Amino acid sequence: MLKFVSKPFTQLTIKELHDLFVLRSEVFVVEQDCIYQDIDGKDPKGVHILGLDRKKELVAYARVLPKGESYCSFVSIGRLVVSKTQRGKKYGHDLLKKGIEEAIKLDVTSSIKISAQTHLVSFYNSHGFIVDGESYLEDGIPHIAMTFKP
């Protein structure tokens, strides 16, 4: 079981910030072999969800952004990631549930929009997200927009 801690950017410690950038780079840049600009200027505006294991090490992470930051009319959840060594334990499901909870806290009236990797559509469907448009390439990886109405 993971312990989730949610913090705005200004409350992250230097170590937490370092660890979340390491985890995001390990998975999105190295594992997925995708060269892209991970530090996109949106982190200071987000709520950061840290999934900590029993040793208090970061093994899961997500970023929730307020309406207008990624999408004009939607709150968004992104950078959802679980360490490769911790997959298969349902942590992604727990992390997404926490992301939805934090998104609703940010704006109870807005729907949530994500840019999902297409191979994860059924995962997001299982949490109430529905496909909203056609597939597209984002950083060389097939993605699709999905929305969730609280």
OpenMM code with the backbone's topology and positions (N, CA, C; nanometers):
from openmm import Vec3, app, unit

residues = "MET LEU LYS PHE VAL SER LYS PRO PHE THR GLN LEU THR ILE LYS GLU LEU HIS ASP LEU PHE VAL LEU ARG SER GLU VAL PHE VAL VAL GLU GLN ASP CYS ILE TYR GLN ASP ILE ASP GLY LYS ASP PRO LYS GLY VAL HIS ILE LEU GLY LEU ASP ARG LYS LYS GLU LEU VAL ALA TYR ALA ARG VAL LEU PRO LYS GLY GLU SER TYR CYS SER PHE VAL SER ILE GLY ARG LEU VAL VAL SER LYS THR GLN ARG GLY LYS LYS TYR GLY HIS ASP LEU LEU LYS LYS GLY ILE GLU GLU ALA ILE LYS LEU ASP VAL THR SER SER ILE LYS ILE SER ALA GLN THR HIS LEU VAL SER PHE TYR ASN SER HIS GLY PHE ILE VAL ASP GLY GLU SER TYR LEU GLU ASP GLY ILE PRO HIS ILE ALA MET THR PHE LYS PRO".split()
positions = [
    Vec3(0.0843, -0.1189, 0.0000),
    Vec3(0.0000, 0.0000, 0.0000),
    Vec3(0.0882, 0.1244, 0.0000),
    Vec3(0.0511, 0.2190, -0.0835),
    Vec3(0.1252, 0.3446, -0.0904),
    Vec3(0.0614, 0.4499, -0.0021),
    Vec3(0.1432, 0.5401, 0.0445),
    Vec3(0.0941, 0.6588, 0.1129),
    Vec3(0.1014, 0.7725, 0.0111),
    Vec3(-0.0104, 0.8421, -0.0084),
    Vec3(-0.0122, 0.9534, -0.1027),
    Vec3(-0.0053, 1.0858, -0.0282),
    Vec3(0.0807, 1.1722, -0.0779),
    Vec3(0.0960, 1.3069, -0.0251),
    Vec3(0.0747, 1.4020, -0.1419),
    Vec3(-0.0135, 1.4989, -0.1242),
    Vec3(-0.0408, 1.5982, -0.2286),
    Vec3(0.0077, 1.7342, -0.1818),
    Vec3(0.0817, 1.8018, -0.2688),
    Vec3(0.1394, 1.9310, -0.2321),
    Vec3(0.1423, 2.0250, -0.3517),
    Vec3(0.1220, 2.1549, -0.3259),
    Vec3(0.1510, 2.2511, -0.4316),
    Vec3(0.3029, 2.2599, -0.4482),
    Vec3(0.3458, 2.3092, -0.5613),
    Vec3(0.4876, 2.3175, -0.5949),
    Vec3(0.5693, 2.3856, -0.4853),
    Vec3(0.5170, 2.4942, -0.4300),
    Vec3(0.5917, 2.5726, -0.3312),
    Vec3(0.6156, 2.4976, -0.2011),
    Vec3(0.5435, 2.3878, -0.1777),
    Vec3(0.5628, 2.3106, -0.0551),
    Vec3(0.6476, 2.1854, -0.0754),
    Vec3(0.6886, 2.1588, -0.1998),
    Vec3(0.7757, 2.0438, -0.2249),
    Vec3(0.9143, 2.0717, -0.1675),
    Vec3(0.9738, 1.9698, -0.1074),
    Vec3(1.1118, 1.9844, -0.0623),
    Vec3(1.2039, 1.9697, -0.1841),
    Vec3(1.3274, 2.0085, -0.1675),
    Vec3(1.4237, 1.9929, -0.2771),
    Vec3(1.4394, 1.8454, -0.3128),
    Vec3(1.4420, 1.7576, -0.2123),
    Vec3(1.4536, 1.6144, -0.2386),
    Vec3(1.3309, 1.5614, -0.3122),
    Vec3(1.2110, 1.6021, -0.2709),
    Vec3(1.0892, 1.5584, -0.3406),
    Vec3(1.0905, 1.6035, -0.4858),
    Vec3(1.1306, 1.7275, -0.5088),
    Vec3(1.1381, 1.7788, -0.6449),
    Vec3(1.2391, 1.6986, -0.7270),
    Vec3(1.3560, 1.6741, -0.6694),
    Vec3(1.4576, 1.5933, -0.7366),
    Vec3(1.4026, 1.4553, -0.7702),
    Vec3(1.3396, 1.3901, -0.6709),
    Vec3(1.2902, 1.2537, -0.6907),
    Vec3(1.1797, 1.2453, -0.7951),
    Vec3(1.0915, 1.3439, -0.7993),
    Vec3(0.9845, 1.3386, -0.8998),
    Vec3(1.0410, 1.3597, -1.0396),
    Vec3(1.1423, 1.4466, -1.0533),
    Vec3(1.2043, 1.4635, -1.1845),
    Vec3(1.2800, 1.3372, -1.2259),
    Vec3(1.3446, 1.2704, -1.1308),
    Vec3(1.4143, 1.1451, -1.1609),
    Vec3(1.3147, 1.0403, -1.2085),
    Vec3(1.2049, 1.0222, -1.1344),
    Vec3(1.1053, 0.9210, -1.1726),
    Vec3(1.0452, 0.9514, -1.3088),
    Vec3(1.0078, 1.0750, -1.3321),
    Vec3(0.9510, 1.1111, -1.4623),
    Vec3(1.0519, 1.0854, -1.5737),
    Vec3(1.1774, 1.1183, -1.5516),
    Vec3(1.2805, 1.0959, -1.6546),
    Vec3(1.3054, 0.9479, -1.6775),
    Vec3(1.3119, 0.8699, -1.5689),
    Vec3(1.3348, 0.7248, -1.5820),
    Vec3(1.2308, 0.6598, -1.6716),
    Vec3(1.1053, 0.6982, -1.6542),
    Vec3(0.9982, 0.6333, -1.7293),
    Vec3(0.9737, 0.7005, -1.8635),
    Vec3(0.9481, 0.8305, -1.8630),
    Vec3(0.9063, 0.8977, -1.9867),
    Vec3(1.0202, 0.9190, -2.0862),
    Vec3(1.1406, 0.9428, -2.0390),
    Vec3(1.2522, 0.9693, -2.1301),
    Vec3(1.3308, 0.8422, -2.1595),
    Vec3(1.3758, 0.7725, -2.0541),
    Vec3(1.4623, 0.6568, -2.0734),
    Vec3(1.3827, 0.5326, -2.1151),
    Vec3(1.2883, 0.4893, -2.0311),
    Vec3(1.2141, 0.3660, -2.0595),
    Vec3(1.1338, 0.3753, -2.1885),
    Vec3(1.0648, 0.4881, -2.2089),
    Vec3(0.9824, 0.5027, -2.3286),
    Vec3(1.0605, 0.5598, -2.4468),
    Vec3(1.1902, 0.5803, -2.4268),
    Vec3(1.2795, 0.6279, -2.5331),
    Vec3(1.2205, 0.7488, -2.6045),
    Vec3(1.1828, 0.8487, -2.5253),
    Vec3(1.1148, 0.9660, -2.5789),
    Vec3(1.1863, 1.0926, -2.5333),
    Vec3(1.2462, 1.1591, -2.6268),
    Vec3(1.3129, 1.2846, -2.5950),
    Vec3(1.2097, 1.3961, -2.6071),
    Vec3(1.1781, 1.4575, -2.4931),
    Vec3(1.0805, 1.5658, -2.4921),
    Vec3(1.1107, 1.6593, -2.3755),
    Vec3(1.0480, 1.7746, -2.3758),
    Vec3(1.0695, 1.8747, -2.2718),
    Vec3(0.9786, 1.8460, -2.1523),
    Vec3(1.0272, 1.7675, -2.0583),
    Vec3(0.9467, 1.7319, -1.9407),
    Vec3(0.9216, 1.8540, -1.8527),
    Vec3(1.0218, 1.9341, -1.8295),
    Vec3(1.0054, 2.0550, -1.7493),
    Vec3(0.9456, 2.1599, -1.8417),
    Vec3(0.8125, 2.1740, -1.8309),
    Vec3(0.7357, 2.2523, -1.9274),
    Vec3(0.6832, 2.3856, -1.8750),
    Vec3(0.7259, 2.4243, -1.7544),
    Vec3(0.6793, 2.5496, -1.6977),
    Vec3(0.5465, 2.5399, -1.6246),
    Vec3(0.4832, 2.4223, -1.6256),
    Vec3(0.3533, 2.4059, -1.5611),
    Vec3(0.3639, 2.3540, -1.4173),
    Vec3(0.4768, 2.2977, -1.3815),
    Vec3(0.4914, 2.2420, -1.2469),
    Vec3(0.4604, 2.3425, -1.1362),
    Vec3(0.5046, 2.4685, -1.1452),
    Vec3(0.4746, 2.5632, -1.0376),
    Vec3(0.3256, 2.5886, -1.0148),
    Vec3(0.2434, 2.5575, -1.1135),
    Vec3(0.0994, 2.5827, -1.1016),
    Vec3(0.0209, 2.4593, -1.0598),
    Vec3(0.0887, 2.3460, -1.0470),
    Vec3(0.0190, 2.2207, -1.0223),
    Vec3(0.0166, 2.1743, -0.8783),
    Vec3(-0.0683, 2.0744, -0.8574),
    Vec3(-0.0693, 1.9973, -0.7339),
    Vec3(0.0040, 1.8681, -0.7663),
    Vec3(0.1016, 1.8348, -0.6850),
    Vec3(0.1864, 1.7190, -0.7110),
    Vec3(0.1505, 1.6077, -0.6143),
    Vec3(0.1214, 1.4909, -0.6706),
    Vec3(0.0830, 1.3753, -0.5904),
    Vec3(0.2021, 1.2804, -0.5854),
    Vec3(0.2506, 1.2581, -0.4649),
    Vec3(0.3663, 1.1716, -0.4429),
    Vec3(0.3181, 1.0409, -0.3815),
    Vec3(0.3471, 0.9303, -0.4465),
    Vec3(0.3138, 0.7982, -0.3944),
    Vec3(0.4374, 0.7375, -0.3316),
    Vec3(0.4361, 0.7247, -0.1989),
    Vec3(0.5528, 0.6797, -0.1244),
    Vec3(0.5336, 0.5370, -0.0737),
    Vec3(0.6382, 0.4553, -0.0894),
    Vec3(0.6309, 0.3178, -0.0391),
    Vec3(0.6624, 0.3160, 0.1103),
    Vec3(0.6724, 0.1986, 0.1678),
    Vec3(0.6969, 0.1859, 0.3127),
    Vec3(0.8304, 0.2447, 0.3552),
    Vec3(0.9246, 0.2503, 0.2629),
    Vec3(1.0557, 0.3097, 0.2934),
    Vec3(1.0553, 0.4604, 0.2698),
    Vec3(0.9370, 0.5145, 0.2359),
    Vec3(0.9171, 0.6563, 0.2068),
    Vec3(0.9910, 0.6998, 0.0800),
    Vec3(1.0063, 0.6046, -0.0129),
    Vec3(1.0664, 0.6353, -0.1419),
    Vec3(0.9563, 0.6593, -0.2435),
    Vec3(0.9804, 0.7547, -0.3331),
    Vec3(0.8829, 0.7885, -0.4364),
    Vec3(0.8774, 0.6793, -0.5421),
    Vec3(0.7608, 0.6171, -0.5569),
    Vec3(0.7445, 0.5111, -0.6567),
    Vec3(0.6284, 0.5389, -0.7514),
    Vec3(0.5499, 0.6426, -0.7217),
    Vec3(0.4383, 0.6804, -0.8092),
    Vec3(0.4203, 0.8310, -0.7993),
    Vec3(0.3704, 0.8888, -0.9088),
    Vec3(0.3598, 1.0349, -0.9143),
    Vec3(0.2537, 1.0760, -1.0161),
    Vec3(0.1880, 1.1870, -0.9902),
    Vec3(0.0981, 1.2494, -1.0882),
    Vec3(0.0942, 1.3992, -1.0610),
    Vec3(0.0576, 1.4728, -1.1644),
    Vec3(0.0462, 1.6185, -1.1542),
    Vec3(-0.0943, 1.6588, -1.1955),
    Vec3(-0.1578, 1.7413, -1.1134),
    Vec3(-0.2913, 1.7927, -1.1428),
    Vec3(-0.2783, 1.9421, -1.1688),
    Vec3(-0.3337, 1.9861, -1.2815),
    Vec3(-0.3250, 2.1269, -1.3199),
    Vec3(-0.4630, 2.1908, -1.3216),
    Vec3(-0.4704, 2.3156, -1.2781),
    Vec3(-0.5995, 2.3845, -1.2758),
    Vec3(-0.6528, 2.4129, -1.4161),
    Vec3(-0.7831, 2.4375, -1.4208),
    Vec3(-0.8485, 2.4737, -1.5473),
    Vec3(-0.7752, 2.5914, -1.6099),
    Vec3(-0.7548, 2.5829, -1.7399),
    Vec3(-0.6889, 2.6898, -1.8131),
    Vec3(-0.5390, 2.6710, -1.8293),
    Vec3(-0.4817, 2.5762, -1.7575),
    Vec3(-0.3366, 2.5559, -1.7659),
    Vec3(-0.2992, 2.4682, -1.8851),
    Vec3(-0.3632, 2.3541, -1.8991),
    Vec3(-0.3409, 2.2683, -2.0158),
    Vec3(-0.4574, 2.2762, -2.1135),
    Vec3(-0.5781, 2.2892, -2.0584),
    Vec3(-0.6999, 2.2959, -2.1390),
    Vec3(-0.7865, 2.4104, -2.0871),
    Vec3(-0.8437, 2.4879, -2.1786),
    Vec3(-0.9230, 2.6055, -2.1410),
    Vec3(-1.0355, 2.5748, -2.0431),
    Vec3(-1.1089, 2.4687, -2.0673),
    Vec3(-1.2305, 2.4420, -1.9895),
    Vec3(-1.2208, 2.3213, -1.8976),
    Vec3(-1.1019, 2.2697, -1.8779),
    Vec3(-1.0863, 2.1467, -1.8004),
    Vec3(-0.9721, 2.1558, -1.7000),
    Vec3(-0.9902, 2.0907, -1.5864),
    Vec3(-0.8788, 2.0580, -1.4979),
    Vec3(-0.8098, 1.9396, -1.5646),
    Vec3(-0.6802, 1.9212, -1.5432),
    Vec3(-0.6132, 1.8080, -1.6078),
    Vec3(-0.5262, 1.7299, -1.5099),
    Vec3(-0.5126, 1.6033, -1.5414),
    Vec3(-0.4219, 1.5149, -1.4685),
    Vec3(-0.3200, 1.4663, -1.5695),
    Vec3(-0.1941, 1.4738, -1.5338),
    Vec3(-0.0906, 1.4300, -1.6257),
    Vec3(0.0326, 1.3804, -1.5529),
    Vec3(0.1314, 1.3412, -1.6326),
    Vec3(0.2570, 1.2890, -1.5797),
    Vec3(0.2330, 1.1727, -1.4820),
    Vec3(0.1237, 1.0988, -1.5041),
    Vec3(0.0901, 0.9839, -1.4208),
    Vec3(0.1934, 0.8747, -1.4454),
    Vec3(0.2632, 0.8333, -1.3400),
    Vec3(0.3734, 0.7391, -1.3587),
    Vec3(0.3918, 0.6515, -1.2344),
    Vec3(0.4218, 0.5246, -1.2604),
    Vec3(0.4577, 0.4308, -1.1549),
    Vec3(0.5924, 0.3708, -1.1939),
    Vec3(0.6820, 0.3649, -1.0975),
    Vec3(0.8143, 0.3079, -1.1215),
    Vec3(0.8035, 0.1671, -1.1799),
    Vec3(0.8895, 0.1372, -1.2742),
    Vec3(0.8862, 0.0067, -1.3411),
    Vec3(0.8929, -0.1083, -1.2407),
    Vec3(0.9686, -0.0914, -1.1338),
    Vec3(0.9838, -0.1981, -1.0341),
    Vec3(0.8596, -0.2183, -0.9477),
    Vec3(0.7646, -0.1256, -0.9553),
    Vec3(0.6462, -0.1311, -0.8693),
    Vec3(0.5164, -0.1574, -0.9454),
    Vec3(0.5254, -0.1843, -1.0735),
    Vec3(0.4050, -0.2092, -1.1521),
    Vec3(0.3465, -0.3468, -1.1205),
    Vec3(0.2184, -0.3619, -1.1496),
    Vec3(0.1504, -0.4881, -1.1241),
    Vec3(0.0918, -0.4963, -0.9844),
    Vec3(0.1015, -0.3885, -0.9078),
    Vec3(0.0501, -0.3865, -0.7701),
    Vec3(-0.0738, -0.2987, -0.7568),
    Vec3(-0.1294, -0.2577, -0.8722),
    Vec3(-0.2499, -0.1724, -0.8756),
    Vec3(-0.2238, -0.0298, -0.8262),
    Vec3(-0.0978, 0.0107, -0.8161),
    Vec3(-0.0665, 0.1457, -0.7703),
    Vec3(-0.1174, 0.2511, -0.8679),
    Vec3(-0.1183, 0.2195, -0.9960),
    Vec3(-0.1683, 0.3138, -1.0954),
    Vec3(-0.3157, 0.3461, -1.0720),
    Vec3(-0.3931, 0.2462, -1.0340),
    Vec3(-0.5350, 0.2677, -1.0047),
    Vec3(-0.5506, 0.3596, -0.8832),
    Vec3(-0.4738, 0.3314, -0.7789),
    Vec3(-0.4803, 0.4149, -0.6582),
    Vec3(-0.4366, 0.5577, -0.6881),
    Vec3(-0.3331, 0.5711, -0.7687),
    Vec3(-0.2808, 0.7028, -0.8053),
    Vec3(-0.3838, 0.7823, -0.8857),
    Vec3(-0.4488, 0.7169, -0.9817),
    Vec3(-0.5492, 0.7867, -1.0617),
    Vec3(-0.6681, 0.8290, -0.9755),
    Vec3(-0.7113, 0.7431, -0.8836),
    Vec3(-0.8199, 0.7803, -0.7925),
    Vec3(-0.7825, 0.9040, -0.7121),
    Vec3(-0.6590, 0.9079, -0.6639),
    Vec3(-0.6120, 1.0247, -0.5884),
    Vec3(-0.6057, 1.1472, -0.6800),
    Vec3(-0.5645, 1.1282, -0.8044),
    Vec3(-0.5616, 1.2387, -0.9009),
    Vec3(-0.6999, 1.2963, -0.9254),
    Vec3(-0.7987, 1.2101, -0.9397),
    Vec3(-0.9368, 1.2555, -0.9598),
    Vec3(-0.9831, 1.3337, -0.8367),
    Vec3(-0.9531, 1.2807, -0.7201),
    Vec3(-0.9899, 1.3477, -0.5946),
    Vec3(-0.9284, 1.4885, -0.5870),
    Vec3(-0.8013, 1.4997, -0.6213),
    Vec3(-0.7334, 1.6293, -0.6159),
    Vec3(-0.7867, 1.7245, -0.7233),
    Vec3(-0.8193, 1.6709, -0.8400),
    Vec3(-0.8747, 1.7546, -0.9477),
    Vec3(-1.0093, 1.8125, -0.9059),
    Vec3(-1.0907, 1.7314, -0.8409),
    Vec3(-1.2212, 1.7788, -0.7938),
    Vec3(-1.2028, 1.8857, -0.6861),
    Vec3(-1.1036, 1.8679, -0.5989),
    Vec3(-1.0746, 1.9700, -0.4972),
    Vec3(-1.0377, 2.1032, -0.5614),
    Vec3(-0.9643, 2.0958, -0.6726),
    Vec3(-0.9238, 2.2190, -0.7425),
    Vec3(-1.0439, 2.2926, -0.7997),
    Vec3(-1.1389, 2.2156, -0.8564),
    Vec3(-1.2550, 2.2773, -0.9210),
    Vec3(-1.3671, 2.1752, -0.9309),
    Vec3(-1.4575, 2.1818, -0.8366),
    Vec3(-1.5655, 2.0838, -0.8283),
    Vec3(-1.6623, 2.0920, -0.9470),
    Vec3(-1.6647, 2.2041, -1.0182),
    Vec3(-1.7596, 2.2211, -1.1284),
    Vec3(-1.7036, 2.1809, -1.2649),
    Vec3(-1.5733, 2.1638, -1.2748),
    Vec3(-1.5120, 2.1346, -1.4045),
    Vec3(-1.4917, 1.9854, -1.4278),
    Vec3(-1.5026, 1.9463, -1.5524),
    Vec3(-1.4665, 1.8107, -1.5918),
    Vec3(-1.3143, 1.8016, -1.5981),
    Vec3(-1.2657, 1.6789, -1.6040),
    Vec3(-1.1214, 1.6527, -1.6075),
    Vec3(-1.0860, 1.6024, -1.7470),
    Vec3(-0.9743, 1.6495, -1.7996),
    Vec3(-0.9284, 1.6039, -1.9306),
    Vec3(-0.7853, 1.5537, -1.9182),
    Vec3(-0.7582, 1.4450, -1.9892),
    Vec3(-0.6236, 1.3891, -1.9914),
    Vec3(-0.5820, 1.3624, -2.1354),
    Vec3(-0.4527, 1.3523, -2.1553),
    Vec3(-0.3975, 1.3078, -2.2815),
    Vec3(-0.3388, 1.1698, -2.2532),
    Vec3(-0.4154, 1.0662, -2.2856),
    Vec3(-0.3791, 0.9291, -2.2487),
    Vec3(-0.3029, 0.8590, -2.3606),
    Vec3(-0.2027, 0.7810, -2.3226),
    Vec3(-0.1406, 0.6943, -2.4215),
    Vec3(-0.2478, 0.5937, -2.4644),
    Vec3(-0.2615, 0.5731, -2.5952),
    Vec3(-0.3744, 0.4943, -2.6459),
    Vec3(-0.3793, 0.3515, -2.5913),
    Vec3(-0.2653, 0.2930, -2.5590),
    Vec3(-0.2676, 0.1557, -2.5065),
    Vec3(-0.3248, 0.1497, -2.3646),
    Vec3(-0.3494, 0.2659, -2.3026),
    Vec3(-0.4041, 0.2699, -2.1672),
    Vec3(-0.5518, 0.3122, -2.1622),
    Vec3(-0.6178, 0.3159, -2.2778),
    Vec3(-0.7578, 0.3591, -2.2828),
    Vec3(-0.8457, 0.2761, -2.1896),
    Vec3(-0.8328, 0.1440, -2.1896),
    Vec3(-0.9188, 0.0611, -2.1044),
    Vec3(-0.8913, 0.0866, -1.9560),
    Vec3(-0.7664, 0.1144, -1.9203),
    Vec3(-0.7324, 0.1503, -1.7820),
    Vec3(-0.8105, 0.2747, -1.7409),
    Vec3(-0.8065, 0.3786, -1.8236),
    Vec3(-0.8766, 0.5028, -1.7905),
    Vec3(-1.0284, 0.4846, -1.7987),
    Vec3(-1.0761, 0.4051, -1.8945),
    Vec3(-1.2203, 0.3736, -1.9021),
    Vec3(-1.2695, 0.3127, -1.7712),
    Vec3(-1.1879, 0.2280, -1.7110),
    Vec3(-1.2286, 0.1604, -1.5878),
    Vec3(-1.2475, 0.2582, -1.4712),
    Vec3(-1.2007, 0.3813, -1.4890),
    Vec3(-1.2169, 0.4852, -1.3868),
    Vec3(-1.3159, 0.5936, -1.4299),
    Vec3(-1.3883, 0.5679, -1.5386),
    Vec3(-1.4928, 0.6600, -1.5803),
    Vec3(-1.4538, 0.7606, -1.6874),
    Vec3(-1.3320, 0.7538, -1.7395),
    Vec3(-1.2918, 0.8435, -1.8481),
    Vec3(-1.3472, 0.7908, -1.9796),
    Vec3(-1.3868, 0.8824, -2.0678),
    Vec3(-1.4351, 0.8434, -2.2000),
    Vec3(-1.3511, 0.9117, -2.3064),
    Vec3(-1.3347, 0.8435, -2.4184),
    Vec3(-1.2577, 0.8976, -2.5307),
    Vec3(-1.3265, 1.0219, -2.5838),
    Vec3(-1.2472, 1.1226, -2.6142),
    Vec3(-1.2993, 1.2511, -2.6621),
    Vec3(-1.2172, 1.2965, -2.7827),
    Vec3(-1.2371, 1.2298, -2.8954),
    Vec3(-1.1655, 1.2691, -3.0168),
    Vec3(-1.0898, 1.1535, -3.0792),
    Vec3(-1.0043, 1.1914, -3.1713),
    Vec3(-0.9255, 1.0941, -3.2475),
    Vec3(-0.7853, 1.0812, -3.1890),
    Vec3(-0.7224, 0.9703, -3.2179),
    Vec3(-0.5854, 0.9452, -3.1755),
    Vec3(-0.4900, 1.0429, -3.2445),
    Vec3(-0.3844, 1.0798, -3.1759),
    Vec3(-0.2832, 1.1708, -3.2305),
    Vec3(-0.1470, 1.1323, -3.1731),
    Vec3(-0.0423, 1.1802, -3.2382),
    Vec3(0.0927, 1.1557, -3.1885),
    Vec3(0.1346, 1.2709, -3.0973),
    Vec3(0.1842, 1.2346, -2.9803),
    Vec3(0.2404, 1.3328, -2.8879),
    Vec3(0.3795, 1.2826, -2.8516),
    Vec3(0.4795, 1.3582, -2.8915),
    Vec3(0.6182, 1.3189, -2.8679),
    Vec3(0.6485, 1.1804, -2.9255),
    Vec3(0.5860, 1.1484, -3.0397),
    Vec3(0.6107, 1.0232, -3.1093),
    Vec3(0.5355, 0.9030, -3.0545),
    Vec3(0.4477, 0.9243, -2.9560),
    Vec3(0.3713, 0.8152, -2.8942),
    Vec3(0.2224, 0.8396, -2.9196),
    Vec3(0.1480, 0.7371, -2.9654),
    Vec3(0.0035, 0.7550, -2.9879),
    Vec3(-0.0700, 0.7890, -2.8577),
    Vec3(-0.1481, 0.8960, -2.8620),
    Vec3(-0.2278, 0.9431, -2.7486),
    Vec3(-0.3712, 0.9690, -2.7948),
    Vec3(-0.4584, 0.9844, -2.6970),
    Vec3(-0.5956, 1.0212, -2.7253),
    Vec3(-0.6494, 1.1025, -2.6072),
    Vec3(-0.7302, 1.2039, -2.6382),
    Vec3(-0.7916, 1.2845, -2.5326),
    Vec3(-0.9030, 1.2044, -2.4671),
    Vec3(-0.9123, 1.2146, -2.3373),
    Vec3(-1.0194, 1.1484, -2.2625),
    Vec3(-1.0708, 1.2472, -2.1570),
    Vec3(-1.2007, 1.2380, -2.1263),
    Vec3(-1.2590, 1.3274, -2.0270),
    Vec3(-1.3344, 1.2484, -1.9205),
    Vec3(-1.3476, 1.3131, -1.8054),
    Vec3(-1.4179, 1.2554, -1.6903),
    Vec3(-1.5050, 1.3647, -1.6321),
    Vec3(-1.6325, 1.3334, -1.6132),
    Vec3(-1.7239, 1.4297, -1.5538),
    Vec3(-1.7557, 1.3845, -1.4114),
    Vec3(-1.7139, 1.4649, -1.3121),
    Vec3(-1.7401, 1.4276, -1.1723),
    Vec3(-1.8893, 1.4220, -1.1397),
] * unit.nanometer
topology = app.Topology()
chain = topology.addChain("A")
for resn in residues:
    res = topology.addResidue(resn, chain)
    for name in ("N", "CA", "C"):
        topology.addAtom(name, app.Element.getBySymbol(name[0]), res)
